[in-house]
Amino acid sequence: MSVIDSPLEMEVEELRQRLASDDSLVVLDVREPWELEIVRLSGTLDIPMNHLIERIKEVPQDRPVAVLCRSGGRSMKVTQYLRQQGFSNVINVAGGILAWADRIDNTLAKY
């Protein structure tokens, strides 16, 4: 599947299903360290959006990557940027960690 054919976004329910069934999926959290201190998902690759250019080699190109932020805006920008850089299997998590807290795990802190 090419970048053009692959969907740009997934809902948090799909992310939960993919995490349960696909251990190759990498969740790239692009929020700032102070945001991660408030709430985070375990097992994520944490690279703040403003550090992505210098740390892009840490993002695997041979595995699917779901990009996460607070509400979906920063992660969409990162998803589009990574696709422009040749990452073909990158998808934005619509609604971000807030959607996860609302629809998957309402015990998580919201900010």
NUTI-988167 format. One record per atom (N, C-alpha, C, O): residue in three letters; x, y, z. Coordinates in steps of 0.05 Angstrom, whole numbers, padded with zeros to 5 digits, always signed. Each point is the difference from the previous one (the first is absolute). Example, Ala and Ser with C-alpha at 12.3 -4.5 7.8 and 13.67 -1.06 7.14 Angstrom:
<recs>
ALA+00264-00114+00156;ALA-00018+00024+00000;ALA+00018+00024+00000;ALA+00021+00000+00013;SER-00028+00021-00027;SER+00016+00024+00001;SER-00015+00022+00014;SER+00010+00022+00004;
</recs>
This chain:
<recs>
MET+00017-00024+00000;MET-00017+00024+00000;MET+00018+00025+00000;MET+00018+00002+00016;SER-00023+00016-00034;SER+00016+00024-00001;SER-00010+00021+00020;SER-00022-00003+00011;VAL+00038+00024-00008;VAL-00008+00022+00018;VAL-00027+00011-00009;VAL-00017+00007+00017;ILE+00014-00004-00043;ILE-00025+00012-00011;ILE-00024-00016+00007;ILE-00022+00010+00005;ASP+00025-00037-00005;ASP-00022-00018+00005;ASP-00006-00004+00030;ASP-00022-00006+00008;SER+00042+00010+00009;SER-00004-00006+00028;SER-00015+00023+00014;SER+00005+00023-00007;PRO-00022-00030+00026;PRO-00015+00021+00014;PRO+00019+00018+00016;PRO+00021-00009+00010;LEU-00029+00034-00007;LEU+00016+00020+00014;LEU-00005-00001+00030;LEU+00017+00007+00016;GLU-00041-00017-00007;GLU-00007+00000+00028;GLU-00013-00027+00008;GLU-00012-00014-00016;MET+00015+00008+00042;MET-00015-00022+00012;MET-00012+00011+00026;MET+00009+00018+00012;GLU-00031-00031-00004;GLU-00014+00007+00025;GLU+00014-00015+00022;GLU+00014-00019-00004;VAL-00018+00029+00029;VAL+00013-00013+00023;VAL-00009-00029+00004;VAL+00016-00016+00010;GLU-00040+00010-00018;GLU-00010-00028+00003;GLU+00017-00018-00018;GLU+00006-00023+00007;GLU+00000+00032-00032;GLU+00017-00015-00018;GLU+00028-00003+00012;GLU+00013-00021-00002;LEU-00003+00043+00014;LEU+00027-00002+00012;LEU+00000-00021+00022;LEU+00019-00016+00001;ARG-00039+00015+00016;ARG-00001-00020+00021;ARG+00000-00028-00012;ARG+00014-00018+00010;GLN-00030+00013-00031;GLN-00001-00026-00013;GLN+00027-00007-00012;GLN+00010-00023+00003;ARG+00003+00042-00016;ARG+00026-00005-00013;ARG+00021-00006+00022;ARG+00017-00017-00004;LEU-00017+00032+00026;LEU+00019-00005+00021;LEU-00003-00028+00012;LEU+00019-00013+00008;ALA-00044+00003-00007;ALA-00005-00026+00011;ALA+00008-00022-00019;ALA+00006-00023+00009;SER-00005+00028-00035;SER+00004-00021-00019;SER+00026+00003-00017;SER+00007-00019-00014;ASP+00006+00042+00015;ASP+00023+00004-00018;ASP+00023+00011+00017;ASP+00001+00024+00006;ASP+00017-00042+00002;ASP+00022+00009+00017;ASP+00022+00015-00015;ASP+00019+00009+00012;SER-00022-00006-00038;SER+00019+00015-00016;SER-00007+00030+00000;SER+00016+00017-00007;LEU-00041-00010+00015;LEU-00009+00028-00001;LEU+00015+00016+00020;LEU+00002-00007+00024;VAL+00009+00030-00033;VAL+00013+00019+00017;VAL-00018+00024+00004;VAL-00011+00011-00020;VAL+00007-00002+00045;VAL-00015+00024+00005;VAL+00020+00022+00006;VAL+00015-00001+00020;LEU-00015+00021-00038;LEU+00018+00023+00003;LEU-00015+00022+00013;LEU-00018+00012-00012;ASP+00025-00005+00037;ASP-00012+00021+00015;ASP+00016+00025-00004;ASP+00024+00001+00008;VAL-00036+00020-00020;VAL+00015+00024-00007;VAL-00005+00023+00020;VAL+00006+00023-00006;ARG-00017-00029+00029;ARG-00005+00020+00020;ARG+00025+00007+00015;ARG+00020-00014-00001;GLU-00021+00036+00015;GLU+00023+00010+00016;GLU+00003-00016+00025;GLU-00019-00012+00010;PRO+00044+00011+00001;PRO+00005-00015+00025;PRO-00019+00007+00023;PRO-00009-00018+00014;TRP+00002+00043-00011;TRP-00018+00008+00022;TRP-00028-00013-00004;TRP-00014-00006+00019;GLU+00006+00003-00044;GLU-00026-00013-00006;GLU+00001-00029+00007;GLU-00020-00012+00010;LEU+00042-00001-00016;LEU+00003-00028+00006;LEU-00001-00006+00030;LEU-00008-00021+00009;GLU+00017+00041+00007;GLU-00001-00003+00029;GLU-00029+00000+00010;GLU-00005-00012+00021;ILE-00013+00024-00036;ILE-00028+00001+00008;ILE-00014-00026-00007;ILE-00013-00012+00017;VAL+00017+00003-00041;VAL-00013-00025-00010;VAL+00016-00011-00023;VAL+00009+00015-00018;ARG-00007-00041+00017;ARG+00014-00013-00022;ARG-00010-00028-00004;ARG-00011-00012+00019;LEU+00014+00001-00042;LEU-00004-00028-00006;LEU+00026-00014+00004;LEU+00021+00011-00007;SER-00021-00035+00017;SER+00025-00015+00004;SER+00011-00010-00027;SER-00015-00006-00018;GLY+00041+00005+00016;GLY+00013-00012-00023;GLY+00002+00018-00024;GLY+00006-00010-00022;THR-00010+00036+00025;THR+00001+00017-00023;THR+00029+00009-00006;THR+00017+00000+00018;LEU-00012+00008-00042;LEU+00024+00013-00008;LEU-00005+00030+00003;LEU-00017+00011-00014;ASP+00031+00002+00032;ASP-00006+00028+00007;ASP+00020+00019-00013;ASP+00024+00000+00008;ILE-00033+00015-00028;ILE+00017+00020-00013;ILE-00017+00025-00004;ILE-00018+00001-00017;PRO+00023+00020+00033;PRO-00015+00025-00003;PRO+00001+00010-00029;PRO+00021-00002-00013;MET-00043+00013+00004;MET-00002+00009-00028;MET+00024+00018-00008;MET+00011-00003-00022;ASN-00004+00021+00040;ASN+00022+00019-00007;ASN+00028-00013+00000;ASN+00019+00014-00005;HIS-00017-00040+00012;HIS+00025-00014-00001;HIS+00001-00021-00022;HIS+00019-00014-00003;LEU-00041+00012-00012;LEU-00002-00022-00019;LEU+00021+00001-00022;LEU+00011-00020-00007;ILE-00005+00044-00003;ILE+00019+00001-00023;ILE+00027-00011+00009;ILE+00012-00016-00015;GLU-00002+00023+00038;GLU+00026-00011+00008;GLU-00001-00028+00010;GLU+00021-00014+00003;ARG-00045+00004+00003;ARG-00002-00028+00011;ARG-00015-00019-00019;ARG-00009-00021+00008;ILE+00005+00030-00033;ILE-00016-00016-00019;ILE+00010-00028-00004;ILE-00015-00018-00006;LYS+00041+00013+00010;LYS+00012-00027-00004;LYS-00010-00019+00021;LYS+00002-00024-00003;GLU-00013+00034+00025;GLU-00011-00017+00021;GLU-00027-00012-00008;GLU-00010-00020+00012;VAL-00003+00032-00032;VAL-00027-00009-00009;VAL+00005-00023-00020;VAL+00012+00004-00021;PRO-00022-00028+00028;PRO+00004-00023-00018;PRO-00015+00003-00027;PRO-00023+00008+00000;GLN+00037-00014-00022;GLN-00013+00001-00026;GLN-00011-00027-00008;GLN-00016-00002-00019;ASP+00024-00019+00033;ASP-00008-00027-00007;ASP-00023-00011+00017;ASP-00006-00024-00001;ARG-00007+00041+00017;ARG-00022-00008+00017;ARG-00022+00021-00003;ARG+00005+00023-00006;PRO-00030-00031+00011;PRO-00022+00020+00000;PRO+00003+00019+00023;PRO+00007-00009+00022;VAL-00013+00035-00026;VAL+00003+00020+00020;VAL-00026+00015+00003;VAL-00011+00010-00020;ALA+00000-00008+00044;ALA-00024+00016+00006;ALA+00010+00024+00016;ALA+00013-00003+00021;VAL-00020+00027-00030;VAL+00010+00024+00012;VAL-00021+00012+00018;VAL-00024+00003-00007;LEU+00032+00003+00032;LEU-00019+00009+00021;LEU+00009+00026+00012;LEU+00024+00005+00004;CYS-00043+00013+00002;CYS+00005+00024+00015;CYS-00023+00005+00019;CYS-00015-00019+00007;ARG+00010+00043+00002;ARG-00021+00006+00019;ARG-00028-00003-00014;ARG-00017-00014+00011;SER+00013+00027-00034;SER-00026+00000-00012;SER+00000-00006-00030;SER-00022-00001-00012;GLY+00045-00004+00000;GLY+00001-00008-00027;GLY+00012+00020-00020;GLY+00005-00007-00023;GLY-00001+00031+00032;GLY+00011+00021-00018;GLY+00029-00003-00006;GLY+00009-00001-00023;ARG+00007+00000+00044;ARG+00029-00003-00004;ARG+00007-00027-00013;ARG+00017-00002-00018;SER-00031-00019+00026;SER+00005-00026-00011;SER-00007-00001-00030;SER+00013-00015-00015;MET-00033+00029+00007;MET-00007+00001-00029;MET+00023+00014-00015;MET+00008-00009-00022;LYS+00003+00031+00032;LYS+00022+00013-00013;LYS+00024-00018-00002;LYS+00013-00002-00021;VAL-00007-00013+00043;VAL+00022-00019+00000;VAL-00005-00023-00020;VAL+00018-00008-00015;THR-00043-00002+00014;THR-00007-00021-00019;THR+00005+00009-00028;THR+00013-00014-00016;GLN-00022+00038+00009;GLN+00004+00010-00027;GLN+00030+00005-00006;GLN+00009-00006-00022;TYR+00005+00016+00041;TYR+00029+00004-00003;TYR+00015-00027-00005;TYR+00016-00002-00019;LEU-00022-00017+00036;LEU+00013-00026-00003;LEU-00006-00013-00027;LEU+00017-00012-00013;ARG-00042+00015+00004;ARG-00007-00011-00027;ARG+00015+00014-00022;ARG+00009-00012-00019;GLN-00005+00038+00022;GLN+00016+00015-00020;GLN+00029-00008+00001;GLN+00014+00002-00021;GLN-00005-00013+00043;GLN+00028-00009+00003;GLN+00003-00029-00009;GLN+00022-00012+00002;GLY-00043+00000-00012;GLY+00001-00027-00010;GLY-00009-00022+00018;GLY+00002-00024-00007;PHE-00013+00031+00030;PHE-00011-00020+00019;PHE-00028-00007-00011;PHE-00018+00016+00000;SER+00015-00041-00009;SER-00025-00007-00014;SER-00021-00011+00019;SER-00024+00000-00007;ASN+00032-00010+00030;ASN-00019-00013+00017;ASN-00004+00015+00026;ASN+00004-00010+00022;VAL-00012+00036-00025;VAL-00004+00018+00023;VAL-00029+00010+00000;VAL-00011+00007-00022;ILE-00002-00007+00045;ILE-00028+00008+00002;ILE-00004+00017+00025;ILE+00012-00005+00021;ASN-00029+00025-00023;ASN-00006+00017+00022;ASN-00022-00013+00017;ASN-00018-00013-00010;VAL+00020+00018+00037;VAL-00021-00009+00018;VAL-00019+00023+00005;VAL+00007+00020+00013;ALA-00031-00021-00025;ALA-00019+00022+00001;ALA-00008+00004+00029;ALA-00007-00018+00015;GLY+00007+00043-00007;GLY-00009+00007+00027;GLY+00021-00003+00022;GLY-00004+00010+00022;GLY+00026-00023-00028;GLY+00023-00002+00018;GLY-00007-00013+00027;GLY-00019-00016+00003;ILE+00036+00022+00017;ILE-00003-00011+00026;ILE-00026+00007+00014;ILE-00011-00014+00017;LEU-00001+00038-00025;LEU-00026+00007+00011;LEU-00021-00019-00009;LEU-00018-00008+00016;ALA+00018+00000-00041;ALA-00020-00019-00010;ALA+00004-00027+00013;ALA-00019-00014+00007;TRP+00045+00006-00002;TRP+00005-00025+00014;TRP-00011+00001+00028;TRP-00013-00019+00009;ALA+00017+00041+00005;ALA-00011+00003+00027;ALA-00030+00001+00001;ALA-00013-00011+00018;ASP+00000+00022-00039;ASP-00029+00002-00001;ASP-00013-00027-00007;ASP-00020-00008+00011;ARG+00033-00007-00030;ARG-00014-00023-00012;ARG+00012-00027+00007;ARG-00012-00020-00005;ILE+00037+00020+00015;ILE+00013-00026+00005;ILE+00005-00003+00030;ILE-00007-00020+00012;ASP+00020+00040+00001;ASP+00007-00003+00028;ASP-00006+00026+00015;ASP+00017+00019+00001;ASN-00041-00017+00010;ASN-00008+00025+00013;ASN+00013+00004+00028;ASN-00007+00020+00013;THR+00026-00037-00005;THR+00014+00004+00024;THR+00025+00019-00005;THR+00012+00010+00019;LEU-00006-00006-00044;LEU+00024+00017-00007;LEU-00006+00029+00005;LEU-00023+00010-00003;ALA+00044+00004+00011;ALA-00003+00029+00005;ALA-00003+00015-00027;ALA+00011-00009-00020;LYS-00027+00030+00021;LYS-00003+00017-00024;LYS+00010+00028+00007;LYS-00003+00009+00023;TYR+00014+00004-00042;TYR+00011+00027+00004;TYR-00006+00018-00024;TYR+00008+00023+00000;
</recs>
